[in-house]
């Protein structure tokens, strides 16, 4: 519900700066905290989910915009420090390049990476974007970045990867 309402932004940092978390989150909002204490955490979250679903149905265009923004921020996160943002985004681009190169092989890894990249992030397209959500996938981008760089240097030196690797 924090991620899908009239005041929401795709990015958690913006929502936090705009006071949205103070409006809705039980950790920061005394009324929400009291609701959790009296009704229970499950009831609280079921009520917020019901509100979010109603908002999504009544605001499909805005929901699509937020979802597109969260999708982009999941794959190319904006960090608090600009140099870190640049490094992370370059790693993502190199990782994508590595994956394209991996697709040209017969390696089973191409299917494993596809499953990871298609399956893991889906839930994060529907909640406010936060860079930490992508951390469990970082290893795949680092590995594929190294694959892209090594492939580049192999081609530069005239060597080729065997097609069955």
Backbone as a printed PyTorch tensor [residue, N CA C, xyz], in Angstrom:
tensor([[[  0.8260,  -1.1870,   0.0000],
         [  0.0000,   0.0000,   0.0000],
         [  0.8700,   1.2500,   0.0000]],

        [[  2.0060,   1.1780,   0.6990],
         [  2.9420,   2.3110,   0.6880],
         [  3.4410,   2.5590,  -0.7310]],

        [[  3.5630,   1.5180,  -1.5040],
         [  4.1020,   1.6130,  -2.8520],
         [  3.0650,   1.9800,  -3.9000]],

        [[  1.7960,   1.8310,  -3.5760],
         [  0.7290,   2.0450,  -4.5480],
         [ -0.3820,   2.8790,  -3.9280]],

        [[ -0.2230,   4.1890,  -4.0440],
         [ -1.2320,   5.1380,  -3.5580],
         [ -1.0300,   6.4590,  -4.2840]],

        [[ -1.8820,   7.4230,  -4.0220],
         [ -1.8380,   8.6990,  -4.7420],
         [ -0.5400,   9.4730,  -4.5520]],

        [[  0.1560,   9.2660,  -3.4490],
         [  1.3740,  10.0160,  -3.1550],
         [  2.6520,   9.2600,  -3.4930]],

        [[  2.5360,   8.0060,  -3.8990],
         [  3.7010,   7.1340,  -4.0710],
         [  4.5810,   7.5350,  -5.2370]],

        [[  5.8540,   7.2780,  -5.0530],
         [  6.8520,   7.3660,  -6.1030],
         [  7.3960,   5.9550,  -6.2890]],

        [[  8.0460,   5.6990,  -7.3910],
         [  8.5990,   4.3630,  -7.6280],
         [  9.7430,   4.0460,  -6.6740]],

        [[ 10.3990,   5.0700,  -6.1680],
         [ 11.6240,   4.8950,  -5.3860],
         [ 11.4100,   5.1140,  -3.8910]],

        [[ 11.9270,   4.2040,  -3.0900],
         [ 11.7640,   4.2910,  -1.6400],
         [ 12.3860,   5.5620,  -1.0630]],

        [[ 13.5590,   5.9450,  -1.5530],
         [ 14.2190,   7.1510,  -1.0320],
         [ 13.3230,   8.3850,  -1.1780]],

        [[ 12.6250,   8.4830,  -2.3020],
         [ 11.7250,   9.6160,  -2.5440],
         [ 10.5220,   9.5330,  -1.6050]],

        [[  9.9520,   8.3430,  -1.4620],
         [  8.8160,   8.1610,  -0.5530],
         [  9.1990,   8.5110,   0.8780]],

        [[ 10.3770,   8.1130,   1.2650],
         [ 10.8600,   8.4170,   2.6120],
         [ 11.0460,   9.9240,   2.7910]],

        [[ 11.6650,  10.5740,   1.8070],
         [ 11.9000,  12.0200,   1.8700],
         [ 10.5880,  12.8080,   1.8740]],

        [[  9.5740,  12.3040,   1.1840],
         [  8.2740,  12.9820,   1.1070],
         [  7.3760,  12.6950,   2.3080]],

        [[  7.8570,  11.8900,   3.2450],
         [  7.0860,  11.6040,   4.4490],
         [  6.0450,  10.5150,   4.3040]],

        [[  6.0860,   9.7850,   3.1990],
         [  5.0790,   8.7480,   2.9480],
         [  5.1620,   7.6150,   3.9680]],

        [[  6.3690,   7.2510,   4.3520],
         [  6.5160,   6.1730,   5.3420],
         [  5.9320,   6.5930,   6.6870]],

        [[  6.0850,   7.8730,   7.0300],
         [  5.5160,   8.3730,   8.2890],
         [  3.9900,   8.3400,   8.2570]],

        [[  3.4320,   8.4320,   7.0780],
         [  1.9720,   8.3980,   6.9450],
         [  1.3890,   7.0070,   7.1520]],

        [[  2.1160,   5.9660,   6.7030],
         [  1.5220,   4.6360,   6.6470],
         [  2.2300,   3.5380,   7.4360]],

        [[  3.5170,   3.6490,   7.6370],
         [  4.2750,   2.5260,   8.2140],
         [  4.1330,   2.4710,   9.7330]],

        [[  3.8280,   1.3030,  10.2980],
         [  3.6290,   1.1690,  11.7500],
         [  4.8650,   1.5260,  12.5810]],

        [[  6.0280,   1.4240,  11.9980],
         [  7.2430,   1.7840,  12.7240],
         [  7.3190,   3.2850,  12.9610]],

        [[  6.7340,   4.0600,  12.0390],
         [  6.8390,   5.5250,  12.1160],
         [  5.5140,   6.2230,  12.4040]],

        [[  4.3980,   5.5230,  12.2450],
         [  3.0880,   6.1380,  12.4260],
         [  2.3960,   5.5360,  13.6590]],

        [[  2.1560,   6.3580,  14.6920],
         [  1.5430,   5.8400,  15.9250],
         [  0.1690,   5.1950,  15.7140]],

        [[ -0.6560,   5.7690,  14.8290],
         [ -1.9840,   5.1920,  14.5850],
         [ -1.8660,   3.8050,  13.9460]],

        [[ -0.9630,   3.6750,  12.9900],
         [ -0.7530,   2.3710,  12.3460],
         [ -0.1830,   1.3740,  13.3550]],

        [[  0.7100,   1.8460,  14.1970],
         [  1.2970,   0.9800,  15.2310],
         [  0.2260,   0.4900,  16.2000]],

        [[ -0.6790,   1.3870,  16.5910],
         [ -1.7800,   1.0040,  17.4840],
         [ -2.6980,  -0.0210,  16.8260]],

        [[ -2.9520,   0.1480,  15.5300],
         [ -3.7740,  -0.8120,  14.7920],
         [ -3.1250,  -2.1950,  14.8460]],

        [[ -1.8080,  -2.2360,  14.6240],
         [ -1.0900,  -3.5080,  14.6700],
         [ -1.1830,  -4.1150,  16.0640]],

        [[ -1.0600,  -3.2850,  17.0840],
         [ -1.1240,  -3.7870,  18.4560],
         [ -2.5000,  -4.3620,  18.7870]],

        [[ -3.5420,  -3.6940,  18.3460],
         [ -4.8970,  -4.1290,  18.7090],
         [ -5.4500,  -5.2070,  17.7830]],

        [[ -5.2070,  -5.0780,  16.4800],
         [ -5.7980,  -6.0000,  15.5010],
         [ -4.8410,  -7.1150,  15.0740]],

        [[ -3.5560,  -6.8880,  15.2660],
         [ -2.5590,  -7.8760,  14.8620],
         [ -1.9240,  -7.5260,  13.5320]],

        [[ -0.7360,  -8.0620,  13.3460],
         [  0.0340,  -7.7550,  12.1380],
         [ -0.6180,  -8.3100,  10.8800]],

        [[ -1.1670,  -9.5080,  10.9610],
         [ -1.8040, -10.1110,   9.7900],
         [ -3.0010,  -9.2730,   9.3440]],

        [[ -3.8330,  -8.8800,  10.2840],
         [ -5.0040,  -8.0570,   9.9600],
         [ -4.5710,  -6.7100,   9.3670]],

        [[ -3.5360,  -6.1270,   9.9370],
         [ -3.0260,  -4.8480,   9.4280],
         [ -2.6090,  -4.9800,   7.9690]],

        [[ -1.8130,  -6.0220,   7.6720],
         [ -1.3160,  -6.1950,   6.3040],
         [ -2.4280,  -6.6020,   5.3420]],

        [[ -3.3960,  -7.3550,   5.7960],
         [ -4.5310,  -7.6960,   4.9300],
         [ -5.3360,  -6.4500,   4.5740]],

        [[ -5.5020,  -5.5680,   5.5350],
         [ -6.2240,  -4.3170,   5.2850],
         [ -5.4570,  -3.4320,   4.3000]],

        [[ -4.1370,  -3.3170,   4.4740],
         [ -3.3210,  -2.5060,   3.5540],
         [ -3.3390,  -3.1040,   2.1520]],

        [[ -3.2890,  -4.4440,   2.0580],
         [ -3.3410,  -5.1080,   0.7610],
         [ -4.6650,  -4.8220,   0.0680]],

        [[ -5.7440,  -4.8680,   0.8240],
         [ -7.0740,  -4.5760,   0.2740],
         [ -7.1180,  -3.1400,  -0.2620]],

        [[ -6.5620,  -2.1970,   0.4990],
         [ -6.5080,  -0.7980,   0.0550],
         [ -5.6540,  -0.6540,  -1.2030]],

        [[ -4.5200,  -1.3390,  -1.2300],
         [ -3.6350,  -1.2590,  -2.3930],
         [ -4.3050,  -1.8190,  -3.6380]],

        [[ -4.9590,  -2.9530,  -3.5060],
         [ -5.6480,  -3.5520,  -4.6500],
         [ -6.7450,  -2.6280,  -5.1820]],

        [[ -7.4930,  -2.0230,  -4.2800],
         [ -8.5440,  -1.0930,  -4.6960],
         [ -7.9400,   0.1010,  -5.4350]],

        [[ -6.8210,   0.6060,  -4.9210],
         [ -6.1650,   1.7470,  -5.5680],
         [ -5.6630,   1.3520,  -6.9480]],

        [[ -5.0530,   0.1750,  -7.0710],
         [ -4.5230,  -0.2960,  -8.3540],
         [ -5.6330,  -0.4160,  -9.3920]],

        [[ -6.7650,  -0.9730,  -8.9970],
         [ -7.8940,  -1.1300,  -9.9170],
         [ -8.4330,   0.2360, -10.3620]],

        [[ -8.4460,   1.1860,  -9.4560],
         [ -8.9970,   2.5040,  -9.7970],
         [ -7.9760,   3.4480, -10.4330]],

        [[ -6.7020,   3.0710, -10.4420],
         [ -5.6470,   3.9080, -11.0250],
         [ -4.7030,   3.0680, -11.9040]],

        [[ -5.2290,   2.3940, -12.9280],
         [ -4.3790,   1.4780, -13.7020],
         [ -3.2130,   2.1650, -14.4160]],

        [[ -3.4460,   3.3580, -14.9160],
         [ -2.3640,   4.0600, -15.6270],
         [ -1.2330,   4.4450, -14.6750]],

        [[ -1.5940,   5.0070, -13.5270],
         [ -0.5650,   5.4040, -12.5480],
         [  0.1690,   4.1700, -12.0190]],

        [[ -0.5540,   3.0760, -11.8150],
         [  0.0720,   1.8260, -11.3750],
         [  1.0720,   1.3370, -12.4230]],

        [[  0.7110,   1.4240, -13.6980],
         [  1.6160,   1.0090, -14.7750],
         [  2.8680,   1.8980, -14.7950]],

        [[  2.6840,   3.2040, -14.5790],
         [  3.8310,   4.1170, -14.5310],
         [  4.7580,   3.7720, -13.3680]],

        [[  4.1790,   3.5400, -12.1990],
         [  4.9830,   3.1750, -11.0280],
         [  5.7090,   1.8520, -11.2590]],

        [[  5.0120,   0.8900, -11.8420],
         [  5.5990,  -0.4170, -12.1020],
         [  6.7560,  -0.2960, -13.0870]],

        [[  6.5790,   0.4890, -14.1380],
         [  7.6600,   0.6960, -15.1140],
         [  8.8650,   1.3680, -14.4450]],

        [[  8.6050,   2.3330, -13.5850],
         [  9.6870,   3.0000, -12.8650],
         [ 10.4210,   2.0480, -11.9420]],

        [[  9.6800,   1.2000, -11.2540],
         [ 10.2980,   0.2270, -10.3510],
         [ 11.0940,  -0.8210, -11.1280]],

        [[ 10.5770,  -1.2230, -12.2800],
         [ 11.2980,  -2.1600, -13.1460],
         [ 12.6570,  -1.5660, -13.5230]],

        [[ 12.6400,  -0.3290, -14.0010],
         [ 13.8860,   0.3410, -14.4020],
         [ 14.8400,   0.4890, -13.2240]],

        [[ 14.3080,   0.8650, -12.0680],
         [ 15.1630,   1.0530, -10.8970],
         [ 15.6610,  -0.2610, -10.3080]],

        [[ 14.9530,  -1.3490, -10.5500],
         [ 15.4710,  -2.6330, -10.0920],
         [ 16.7250,  -2.9890, -10.8860]],

        [[ 16.6420,  -2.8320, -12.2110],
         [ 17.7500,  -3.2300, -13.0640],
         [ 18.8610,  -2.1900, -13.1080]],

        [[ 18.5180,  -0.9400, -12.9580],
         [ 19.5020,   0.1390, -12.9740],
         [ 19.2410,   1.0580, -11.7830]],

        [[ 19.5990,   0.5920, -10.5840],
         [ 19.2650,   1.3330,  -9.3640],
         [ 19.9820,   2.6800,  -9.2600]],

        [[ 19.3260,   3.5800,  -8.5690],
         [ 19.9160,   4.8850,  -8.2570],
         [ 20.3630,   4.8090,  -6.7970]],

        [[ 21.6670,   4.8980,  -6.6050],
         [ 22.2250,   4.8220,  -5.2670],
         [ 22.2810,   6.2330,  -4.6740]],

        [[ 22.5770,   6.3200,  -3.3870],
         [ 22.6680,   7.6320,  -2.7530],
         [ 23.9050,   8.4000,  -3.2190]],

        [[ 24.9520,   7.6800,  -3.6100],
         [ 26.1830,   8.3060,  -4.0850],
         [ 26.2990,   8.1000,  -5.6000]],

        [[ 26.4760,   9.1820,  -6.3380],
         [ 26.5290,   9.1270,  -7.8020],
         [ 27.6080,   8.1820,  -8.3290]],

        [[ 28.8420,   8.2110,  -7.7980],
         [ 29.8420,   7.2640,  -8.3180],
         [ 29.4110,   5.8000,  -8.1570]],

        [[ 28.7360,   5.4920,  -7.0620],
         [ 28.2530,   4.1320,  -6.8440],
         [ 27.1740,   3.7830,  -7.8740]],

        [[ 26.3080,   4.7260,  -8.1850],
         [ 25.2740,   4.5210,  -9.2050],
         [ 25.9230,   4.2030, -10.5440]],

        [[ 26.9490,   4.9530, -10.8930],
         [ 27.6380,   4.7470, -12.1730],
         [ 28.2610,   3.3580, -12.2280]],

        [[ 28.9480,   2.9510, -11.1600],
         [ 29.5940,   1.6360, -11.1260],
         [ 28.5590,   0.5160, -11.2280]],

        [[ 27.4760,   0.6250, -10.4560],
         [ 26.4390,  -0.4140, -10.4760],
         [ 25.7960,  -0.5150, -11.8540]],

        [[ 25.5110,   0.6170, -12.4640],
         [ 24.8680,   0.5900, -13.7820],
         [ 25.8100,   0.0680, -14.8640]],

        [[ 27.0840,   0.3930, -14.7610],
         [ 28.0540,  -0.1640, -15.7070],
         [ 28.1640,  -1.6750, -15.5430]],

        [[ 28.1460,  -2.1360, -14.2900],
         [ 28.1810,  -3.5690, -14.0420],
         [ 26.9480,  -4.2500, -14.6470]],

        [[ 25.7960,  -3.6090, -14.5240],
         [ 24.5740,  -4.1690, -15.1110],
         [ 24.6990,  -4.2600, -16.6310]],

        [[ 25.1920,  -3.1900, -17.2610],
         [ 25.3430,  -3.1970, -18.7140],
         [ 26.3550,  -4.2490, -19.1630]],

        [[ 27.4710,  -4.3410, -18.4490],
         [ 28.4610,  -5.3660, -18.7760],
         [ 27.8960,  -6.7620, -18.5530]],

        [[ 27.1100,  -6.9270, -17.4840],
         [ 26.4720,  -8.2030, -17.2140],
         [ 25.4960,  -8.5890, -18.3150]],

        [[ 24.7220,  -7.6190, -18.7860],
         [ 23.7990,  -7.8860, -19.8930],
         [ 24.5690,  -8.2640, -21.1570]],

        [[ 25.6770,  -7.5770, -21.3890],
         [ 26.5360,  -7.9100, -22.5300],
         [ 27.0580,  -9.3370, -22.3850]],

        [[ 27.4970,  -9.6760, -21.1720],
         [ 27.9680, -11.0370, -20.9090],
         [ 26.8800, -12.0670, -21.1470]],

        [[ 25.6480, -11.7230, -20.7790],
         [ 24.5560, -12.6640, -20.9960],
         [ 24.2820, -12.8550, -22.4870]],

        [[ 24.3380, -11.7880, -23.2520],
         [ 24.1520, -11.9050, -24.7050],
         [ 25.2270, -12.8170, -25.2930]],

        [[ 26.4520, -12.6700, -24.8110],
         [ 27.5320, -13.5510, -25.2570],
         [ 27.2910, -14.9910, -24.8030]],

        [[ 26.7790, -15.1530, -23.5980],
         [ 26.4850, -16.4870, -23.0710],
         [ 25.4180, -17.1810, -23.9140]],

        [[ 24.4710, -16.4100, -24.4270],
         [ 23.4170, -16.9820, -25.2760],
         [ 23.9820, -17.6010, -26.5460]],

        [[ 25.1650, -17.1670, -26.9330],
         [ 25.7890, -17.6910, -28.1440],
         [ 26.5140, -19.0180, -27.8990]],

        [[ 26.5220, -19.4780, -26.6630],
         [ 27.1370, -20.7670, -26.3260],
         [ 26.0340, -21.7980, -26.1160]],

        [[ 26.4320, -23.0220, -25.8650],
         [ 25.4630, -24.0830, -25.5730],
         [ 25.4060, -24.3730, -24.0800]],

        [[ 25.8990, -23.4710, -23.2830],
         [ 25.9960, -23.6750, -21.8440],
         [ 24.6180, -23.6980, -21.1740]],

        [[ 24.4610, -24.6080, -20.2420],
         [ 23.2410, -24.6750, -19.4370],
         [ 23.0700, -23.4080, -18.5990]],

        [[ 24.1740, -22.7430, -18.3370],
         [ 24.1390, -21.5200, -17.5170],
         [ 23.2080, -20.4630, -18.0990]],

        [[ 23.0550, -20.4190, -19.4000],
         [ 22.1730, -19.4010, -20.0000],
         [ 20.7380, -19.5640, -19.5180]],

        [[ 20.3040, -20.8140, -19.2940],
         [ 18.9380, -21.0580, -18.8160],
         [ 18.8250, -20.7740, -17.3220]],

        [[ 19.8660, -21.0940, -16.5880],
         [ 19.8610, -20.8230, -15.1530],
         [ 19.8220, -19.3180, -14.8780]],

        [[ 20.6220, -18.5620, -15.6240],
         [ 20.6220, -17.1040, -15.4690],
         [ 19.2690, -16.5230, -15.8920]],

        [[ 18.7180, -17.0330, -16.9860],
         [ 17.4040, -16.5610, -17.4420],
         [ 16.3500, -16.7950, -16.3670]],

        [[ 16.3710, -17.9810, -15.7570],
         [ 15.3980, -18.2840, -14.7010],
         [ 15.5650, -17.3340, -13.5280]],

        [[ 16.8070, -17.0860, -13.1390],
         [ 17.0790, -16.1550, -12.0480],
         [ 16.5940, -14.7540, -12.3890]],

        [[ 16.9720, -14.2610, -13.5460],
         [ 16.6450, -12.8860, -13.9310],
         [ 15.1550, -12.6870, -14.1930]],

        [[ 14.4720, -13.7050, -14.6440],
         [ 13.0320, -13.5830, -14.8890],
         [ 12.2090, -13.8110, -13.6260]],

        [[ 12.6480, -14.7310, -12.7900],
         [ 11.8530, -15.1010, -11.6230],
         [ 12.0530, -14.2530, -10.3890]],

        [[ 13.2940, -14.0500, -10.0020],
         [ 13.5670, -13.3730,  -8.7290],
         [ 12.9640, -11.9690,  -8.6150]],

        [[ 13.1420, -11.1020,  -9.5900],
         [ 12.7370,  -9.7040,  -9.3760],
         [ 11.2470,  -9.3940,  -9.4870]],

        [[ 10.4320, -10.3220,  -9.9150],
         [  9.0290, -10.0200, -10.2210],
         [  8.3240,  -9.2870,  -9.0760]],

        [[  8.4530,  -9.7690,  -7.8720],
         [  7.7550,  -9.1430,  -6.7390],
         [  8.2080,  -7.6930,  -6.5260]],

        [[  9.4510,  -7.3990,  -6.8810],
         [  9.9860,  -6.0570,  -6.6570],
         [  9.5080,  -5.0300,  -7.6760]],

        [[  8.8110,  -5.4570,  -8.6910],
         [  8.2180,  -4.5240,  -9.6370],
         [  6.9360,  -3.9040,  -9.0670]],

        [[  6.4310,  -4.4680,  -7.9830],
         [  5.1630,  -4.0200,  -7.4200],
         [  5.3090,  -3.2820,  -6.0910]],

        [[  6.5230,  -3.1710,  -5.5930],
         [  6.7840,  -2.4260,  -4.3590],
         [  7.8520,  -1.3820,  -4.6320]],

        [[  7.8870,  -0.3660,  -3.7920],
         [  8.8310,   0.7250,  -3.9930],
         [ 10.2570,   0.2080,  -4.1640]],

        [[ 10.9660,   0.8040,  -5.1100],
         [ 12.3090,   0.3470,  -5.4440],
         [ 13.3090,   0.7390,  -4.3620]],

        [[ 14.1910,  -0.1990,  -4.0530],
         [ 15.2490,   0.0150,  -3.0750],
         [ 16.4620,  -0.7710,  -3.5680]],

        [[ 17.6270,  -0.1520,  -3.7030],
         [ 18.7770,  -0.8420,  -4.3050],
         [ 19.1150,  -2.1830,  -3.6610]],

        [[ 18.9040,  -2.3130,  -2.3810],
         [ 19.2510,  -3.5420,  -1.6720],
         [ 18.4930,  -4.7600,  -2.2170]],

        [[ 17.3220,  -4.5520,  -2.8140],
         [ 16.5350,  -5.6750,  -3.3150],
         [ 17.2710,  -6.4600,  -4.4100]],

        [[ 18.1530,  -5.8050,  -5.1290],
         [ 18.8870,  -6.4780,  -6.1960],
         [ 20.1640,  -7.1660,  -5.7470]],

        [[ 20.5740,  -6.9720,  -4.5000],
         [ 21.8430,  -7.5340,  -4.0260],
         [ 21.9640,  -9.0470,  -4.2280]],

        [[ 20.8990,  -9.8350,  -3.9940],
         [ 21.0510, -11.2830,  -4.1980],
         [ 21.3700, -11.6860,  -5.6410]],

        [[ 21.2130, -10.7640,  -6.5930],
         [ 21.5240, -11.0660,  -7.9920],
         [ 22.8660, -10.4920,  -8.4270]],

        [[ 23.5100,  -9.7120,  -7.5650],
         [ 24.7660,  -9.0450,  -7.9110],
         [ 25.8150, -10.0140,  -8.4600]],

        [[ 25.9050, -11.1900,  -7.8490],
         [ 26.9320, -12.1480,  -8.2680],
         [ 26.7970, -12.5010,  -9.7460]],

        [[ 25.5490, -12.5800, -10.2280],
         [ 25.3530, -12.9680, -11.6250],
         [ 25.8540, -11.8760, -12.5670]],

        [[ 25.6830, -10.6190, -12.1800],
         [ 26.1790,  -9.5240, -13.0140],
         [ 27.6960,  -9.4410, -12.9670]],

        [[ 28.2740,  -9.6730, -11.7920],
         [ 29.7330,  -9.6660, -11.6730],
         [ 30.3370, -10.7860, -12.5190]],

        [[ 29.7480, -11.9640, -12.4250],
         [ 30.2520, -13.1150, -13.1750],
         [ 30.1210, -12.8920, -14.6760]],

        [[ 28.9550, -12.4100, -15.1020],
         [ 28.7510, -12.1880, -16.5340],
         [ 29.5550, -10.9960, -17.0460]],

        [[ 29.8300, -10.0340, -16.1890],
         [ 30.7210,  -8.9290, -16.5650],
         [ 32.1190,  -9.4700, -16.8380]],

        [[ 32.5860, -10.3400, -15.9420],
         [ 33.8980, -10.9610, -16.1320],
         [ 33.9120, -11.8040, -17.4130]],

        [[ 32.8000, -12.4980, -17.6840],
         [ 32.7000, -13.2850, -18.9130],
         [ 32.7840, -12.3790, -20.1440]],

        [[ 32.1100, -11.2370, -20.1070],
         [ 32.1400, -10.2950, -21.2340],
         [ 33.5550,  -9.7600, -21.4520]],

        [[ 34.2060,  -9.3700, -20.3760],
         [ 35.5580,  -8.8200, -20.4820],
         [ 36.5320,  -9.8910, -20.9850]],

        [[ 36.4450, -11.0930, -20.4210],
         [ 37.3630, -12.1620, -20.8490],
         [ 37.1090, -12.5470, -22.3050]],

        [[ 35.8530, -12.5750, -22.7210],
         [ 35.5260, -12.8800, -24.1160],
         [ 36.1000, -11.8120, -25.0410]],

        [[ 35.9870, -10.5730, -24.6290],
         [ 36.5400,  -9.4650, -25.4200],
         [ 38.0450,  -9.6460, -25.6050]],

        [[ 38.7570,  -9.9440, -24.5170],
         [ 40.2000, -10.1000, -24.6000],
         [ 40.6020, -11.3610, -25.3730]],

        [[ 39.8040, -12.4060, -25.2670],
         [ 40.0700, -13.5990, -26.0650],
         [ 39.9310, -13.3010, -27.5550]],

        [[ 38.8900, -12.5730, -27.9140],
         [ 38.6840, -12.2270, -29.3280],
         [ 39.7780, -11.2800, -29.8110]],

        [[ 40.1970, -10.3970, -28.9320],
         [ 41.2640,  -9.4520, -29.2590],
         [ 42.5640, -10.2040, -29.5410]],

        [[ 42.7980, -11.2630, -28.7990],
         [ 44.0240, -12.0450, -28.9660],
         [ 43.8970, -13.0900, -30.0770]],

        [[ 42.7380, -13.2010, -30.6790],
         [ 42.5450, -14.1440, -31.7750],
         [ 42.0420, -15.5020, -31.3420]],

        [[ 41.8940, -15.7460, -30.0600],
         [ 41.3460, -17.0150, -29.5760],
         [ 39.8200, -16.9470, -29.5820]],

        [[ 39.2080, -18.0920, -29.6270],
         [ 37.7450, -18.1610, -29.5690],
         [ 37.3300, -19.1730, -28.5340]],

        [[ 36.1620, -18.9310, -27.9310],
         [ 35.6010, -19.9300, -27.0290],
         [ 35.0560, -21.0780, -27.8620]],

        [[ 35.2090, -22.2710, -27.3740],
         [ 34.5820, -23.3980, -28.0570],
         [ 33.0660, -23.2540, -27.9280]],

        [[ 32.3390, -23.5980, -28.9600],
         [ 30.8860, -23.3970, -28.9610],
         [ 30.1550, -24.2900, -27.9660]],

        [[ 30.7910, -25.3420, -27.4610],
         [ 30.0970, -26.2010, -26.4980],
         [ 30.4200, -25.8360, -25.0570]],

        [[ 31.0580, -24.7130, -24.7990],
         [ 31.3600, -24.2820, -23.4200],
         [ 30.2370, -23.4960, -22.8400]]])
